[in-house]
Amino acid sequence: MGTDELVPVFDAPDEIQALLYQTMLEEAGIGVVERTFEPEWLEGVMQRGLHSQLLVRAADAETARALVESFSADADAGALDAEAGQEAEAKEEYGTPES
């Protein structure tokens, strides 16, 4: 396997998680390519449980998988709830685009 070969490191069940994990990896300096399985115009119609995969270079795969695992563990433990709370506070204070 060459170091430039792309390998999957995360199976995203939806677009939001794909974007979240892609951003996290890119902020860590890892280039990411998303392989989408569901065309956008069919989003929500076909419920396969897998929206896309995030791919990185083979040379970055070990680091990327460790970051994904750590990020997932933090999310499962509620460590990311603080961000959600801040977002909810901002919506309450400033409203939403619909309001």
N, C-alpha and C positions, 0 to 999 in steps of 0.2 A: 504494500500500500504506500503510495507516494505521499509526501507531506502536503501537496497541493490538492489531493483528492478530497472531495467534500463528504463528510460523514454526518449522520443524524445524531443530535444530542438532546432533543426535546420534541415530544409529540404533543402538539397543542390541540386541546379539544375545541377551542374557539378562537376567534380573532383577537379578543382582548388579551388572553393569556399569551398568544403568539407575540403580540406587540410588547407586552410587559417583559417577557423573557428576552426577546430580541433586544430591547432597549438596555436591559441589565447587562447582557453580554457585550453589546457595543460600547457601553460606558466603561467596561473592563478592558477595552481595547481589542476585542475579538470580533473579526468580521463575520457577519451572519447572512445567510441566504435562506429565504423562506420558500419552501415547496408547498404550494397550496393544493389541496385535493378537491376543494369545492368551489366552483366558480362563484364570484360575488353575487351574481344575479340569481343564484339558487340558494343563497345563504338562508338557513332556517327551514328550507324545504326538505333537504336531504339530511336526516339525522344519523350520521354514521359514527359519531363519537370521536372523529379525528378531523380537525379543520386543516391542519398543516403540520409540517415538520420543520424544525430549525436545523440547518446544516452549517457546519464550520469546517475549516481545513483540518485534515487529520492531525497536523502538528499541534493544533489548539484544542483538540477534542478532550483530552484528559482534564485540562484546566476548565474548559467549558462545562463538562459534566459535573465537576466538583462545585462550580459556581451554581449550576442549576439545582443540584442536590441541596446545597446550603440555603439557597433562596427558597426552595420548596419547603424545607424544614422550618425556616423562619415564618413562612406564610401559614403553615399548619399550626405552628405554636402561637400564632396571633401577633407576632412581632410587627407585622405590617398593618395591623389594625389602627395604629396611631395615624398612619397616612389617611386611611379611610375616614377616621374621625375628623381630621383636619379638613378633608374635602367636604364632609357633611357640615361642619361649622361654617366653612366659606359659602356653601350653598345657602345656608340659613341666613347668614349675614348679608350676602350680596344677591341672593336669588339665583334663579337658573335662567338660561336664555329664553325659555318658554314663558317665564313669569314677568 
